Amino acid sequence: MIVITFLDDSSITIENDTVLNGYKNDSDDPKESYYLRQVYSNSIDGSEGKEASRLTTVDGKVGVMGFILSVDCFSIGRNTESNILYRSSAVKSVENTNFSFG
C-alpha cells in the first residue's frame, strides 16, 4: 500500500488495484488553460488497461511519485466513482506502508 499525504495532513491510501486518473492543462498557453484533459487512467497492477501500467515499478512508491509529478491534478477511482480532483502541487509525501529492509 502507498499513502499519499497532502499539505493539510490529510491522506489517501493507494492499493495495487486502485485506479489513478491523471489530468493536464489542455493548452500550453497560460491565457487559455481553462480546461483539463485526461492523460492517464490505470492502476499500479495494470488491471484497468490493455497495456502494462506506467505505474508498475519495483518500488510502487516511485511509480506513483513519477505519476504525480507528470500531471497537474489527479483523481482516485474509476471516473464515475469520485468527483474529487487532487492538485499535484498539494502533495507533501508519498510513502510505502509495507516496505521493509531485508
N, C-alpha and C positions, 0 to 999 in steps of 0.2 A: 504494500500500500504506500501511496505517496500523499503527503499532506502539503497543501498549498496554503500559506499564511499570508494574509493581507496586512497593509499598513495599520488598519484599525484593530489588529489582532484577531479578527475572525478568521476561520479556516474552513477548507473543504478537503475531503478525502477522495482520492482517485484510486480506484481498483483497476486491475488489468483489463476488465471489460467495460469500464466507464467510457462513454463516448465524449470526446472533446471536439468542439467545433471552433475553428479559427476564423476570424474576420479581419479584413484590412480595409483601409480607406479605398473607395472606388476610384479616386482620382489622385494623381501625383501633384496636382495643382492645389495648394492650400486654400485658395479662394473658392474652390469647387469641391471640397471634400465633405459634402453633405451626407453622403450615403456610404454604407458599408457593403462589402461583398464577401460571401463565404468562400474561403480559400482551402479549407480543410475540414474533414469530418471523419473520424475513425477513433478506435480505441488503441490502447497500448498493445494489446494482443492481436490487433488487426482483424477482429471478428466482424467489423462493420463494413469492410471493403473487400474488393476482389484482389487488390494488390497488398503487398506487405505494408504494414503501418510504418510511417516515418518516425513514430514514437518508440518503436521497438529498438532497444539498445541493451547491452549487457547490464547496465545500471539504468532502470526506468526513470530515475530522477533526472538523468542527463537528457533523455529524450523529451521529458515534459518541460524542462528548463529551456531547451532549444525551441520547442513549440511556442512557449510563452514569449520568448524574445523575438520570434519571427512574425507575430501577429499584433494588431493594435488592441484587440479585445477577444474574449473567448466566452463560450458558454459550455455548460456541462449537461450531458444527456442528449437524447435524440431531439431534433429540432422542435418537436411538438411537446416535449416534456418540461422545458424550462424557458421562461422569457427573461431570465436574468443574464445580462452581459457583464462580464468582469473585465475591467481595464487591466491590461498587461502591466502598465506603469504602477498599479496599486499592489503588485505582488511584492511581499517582503522576503519570503523564503520558500524554498521547495525542499522537502526532506523525505528521506526514506524512513518508514516506521519499522520495517522488518530487516534492516541492514545490520549485519554483524561482521566483525573481523574474525577470520579464521574459521 
